[in-house]
């Protein structure tokens, strides 16, 4: 892990690009992060990945 993590995405730039490519190739509809995300992080990741992004805590809240 030589690249620093970004506060904007919680990922390194290279890992974010890698996940974005995989999401687009597999036509992923939703990505779930275990870590809590801010609204800004969620929006940035959604733009990068081309799909909805939610955190695990949001997933739990939806199940209630």
C-alpha positions in Angstrom: 0.0 0.0 0.0 2.2 2.8 -1.2 -0.5 5.2 -2.3 -2.1 7.3 0.4 -5.8 7.1 1.0 -8.0 10.0 0.0 -10.5 11.6 2.4 -12.6 12.2 -0.6 -13.0 8.5 -1.4 -11.6 6.5 1.5 -9.5 4.7 -1.2 -6.2 5.4 -3.0 -6.6 6.9 -6.4 -5.4 3.7 -8.1 -7.8 1.5 -6.1 -10.7 3.8 -6.9 -10.0 3.6 -10.6 -9.7 -0.2 -10.4 -13.0 -0.5 -8.7 -14.7 2.0 -11.1 -13.5 -0.1 -14.1 -14.8 -3.3 -12.5 -18.1 -1.7 -11.7 -18.6 -0.5 -15.2 -17.5 -3.7 -16.8 -19.9 -5.8 -14.6 -22.7 -3.2 -14.8 -22.9 -3.1 -11.0 -25.9 -1.3 -9.6 -24.9 -0.7 -6.0 -21.6 -0.7 -4.1 -21.8 -1.1 -0.3 -18.9 0.2 1.9 -18.5 -1.2 5.3 -17.1 2.1 6.5 -19.5 5.0 7.2 -19.5 7.6 4.3 -20.2 11.3 4.3 -22.6 12.7 1.7 -19.6 14.1 -0.2 -17.8 10.8 -0.2 -20.9 9.0 -1.4 -21.4 11.4 -4.2 -17.8 11.3 -5.3 -17.7 7.5 -5.3 -21.1 7.3 -7.1 -19.7 9.6 -9.8 -16.5 7.6 -10.1 -18.2 4.1 -10.1 -21.2 5.0 -12.2 -23.6 3.4 -9.7 -25.2 4.0 -6.3 -22.9 3.9 -3.3 -24.1 3.3 0.2 -22.5 2.5 3.6 -23.2 -0.6 5.7 -24.9 1.6 8.3 -27.3 2.8 5.6 -28.0 -0.7 4.6 -28.9 -1.7 8.2 -31.2 1.4 8.4 -33.0 0.3 5.3 -33.7 -3.1 6.8 -35.5 -1.6 9.8 
